[in-house]
Amino acid sequence: MKYTLEKGRPSDADNRLAKEKRCYDLLDSLGIEYYRCDHPDANADTMEACLEIDAILEATVCKNLFLCNRQHTEFYMLMMPGDKPFKTKEISSQINSARLSFASAEEMEAFLDITPGSVSIMGLMNDKDNRVKLLVDKDVLAGEFLGCHPCINTSSLKLRTSDAFGPLLKAMHHDMTVVTLIGE
């Protein structure tokens, strides 16, 4: 399948989910330039499934993990390069938290209005109570462009990293904590 990169929102968004349309509305309202690659036949829900899409986006495509502490009272979204392994001990020590594990699909839906395989910085727009803390590996910040989902894994967006972690994050009323993953 040949995918293409289109500038901005789809011209006909009638068949899109409301949460996806809200992503485009937010980006447009902030005047953030973005590109979109639709891939309805290839849900990009694993890093392996993202390879062809990554080549089109030419952006840092992150592994986005939705995590929680043992008591399920603290929630985190970890953005890290897709080629780095996740080691909970590395993150736990940097954020002074007890052991972290994956949060449930129900918690993901409740806090971010997204489903497994669609975790993205864009989901923070749905976290009105700021229950989810954003953790970003320093290597993600090094790239000029960032790839993410518009709250659904049948499309991918390309936006400037400086826009994502600047005006976009500010508009979503979230901060970030920069972490360092060794990746070995």
N, C-alpha and C positions, 0 to 999 in steps of 0.2 A: 504494500500500500504506500502510496506517495502522499506525504503530508506537506502542507504548506503553512507558511507563517503569514498571518494577516495582521494588519495594524488595527488596533482598537477592538471594540465590541462587535459581535456578529451583527450583520445588517438586519437579519430577521431573528430576533431573540424570543419569539412567541413560544417556541417549543423548549425553551431552556427552563431549568428549575429556578424558582424564586431566589434561592440562595446564590446561584450563579449570577443572576441579573443584578443582585445587590452588590456583588464584587465589582462589576463593570460600572454601576452607578457611583460607587465610592471612588474608584480610580478616576472616572470622568469628572466628578465634582471637585477633585483635588487638582485637576489638570495634569495628572501623571500620564506620561506617554507609556504605552504598553503594546505588546504584540501577542497574538493568540495563535495557538496551533490546536485545532480540533482533531481528535482521534477517537471517535465514538466506537470504533471497532477494536480498539486496543486500549482498554482501561490501564492507565499507567499507575498500577497499584503496587508494583514492586520495582526495585532498581533495575532489574534485568529487562522489564517491559519498557523502561524509559530510554533505552539506548538509542533507538532510531529518533525518538522525539528530542533527546538531548542534542543530537547532531544538528537538528533543524533550529533549535532554540539558541545554540551557541551561548549558553549561560551556565552558571553554577547551579546545577540541579541538586537539591538537598535531599537527604534522608531526613524525614520529619517524623519524630517519635512523640507520642502522647504518653506521658509518664505520670506516676503518682507515688507518694510515700506509702509505707505499709498500712497506715491507718486510713488512707484515701481521704485525707484532709488537705493535702497540698498537691497541686497539679502543675505540670510543666509541659511545655512544648520544646523539644530539643531539635534545633536545626543544625545539621552537620553534613560535611561532604559525603556523597553517596559511597565513596570508596573506603571510608574509614569504618573500622568495626566499632560497635557500641559496647563499652564496658561500664556497667553501672557504677562500679567502684570509683572510676575516674571522675564522674560527674558528682556523685554523692559527696565526696570529700571537698569539692570546690564550692558547693552550695550549702555545706553544713547540714546535710539532710541524712537521715537514716536511709537504709536500703531503698532504692527506687525499683519500681516494676512498671509494666505496661498497664495503663488505665483501661477500663472496660469500654467496649463499644457504646454502651449506654451512657457512660460519663462523657465520652467524646461527643456524642449527639447532643447531650444536655448542655454542655458548656460551649461547644464550638459549632453546632449545627452541621457537623460533617460525619461521614462514615469512614470506617477503616479503609485505608488506601488513598484517602483524599486529604490527609492532614496537610495543612498549609498555613503559612503566616496569614493568609486571607481569613481564615477561620476566627482569628482574634477579633474581627469586627463584630462577631456574634457573642463575644464574652463581655457583656455589658457590666457584669459585677467584678471584673478583673480577677477571676478565680484562677486563671491560668498564667503562670509566669513563663516568659520567653527566655530560653537559653540558646545562645548562638555560638557555635564554634568559631574561633577567630579566623579560620581559613575561609569560611563562608563570606566574611566581610571583605576579603581580598579581591574577589572577582568584580568586574565592572557591571555584570548583569546577573540577575537571579531568576531562576525558573521556579514556578509554583503553580498550584492548581487553584482555579476559582471556586473552591469548596466542592468540586466534583472532579473525579479523575478521568473524565472523558475529554478534557481540554487542559491545556497548559499555557501559562502566561510567561512572558519575558518582560521584566522591568529592570530599571537601573537599581542596583544594590543601594545606592545612596537615597533613592526615592523610597524604597521599601523600608529601610531602617531610619528614615528621616520623617518626611511629611506623612507617609502612610501610617507608620507606627504611632506617631503623635495623634493623628486623627482617630485612631482606634483606642486611644487613651491607655496605651501599654508602654512599658519600658522593656529593656532587655538586659540580660546579664551575659557578658562575654565569658566563655569558658574555653579551655584549651584541652583538646583531646590529642593524645599522643598518636593513636592510630596504629599501634604495633601489636 
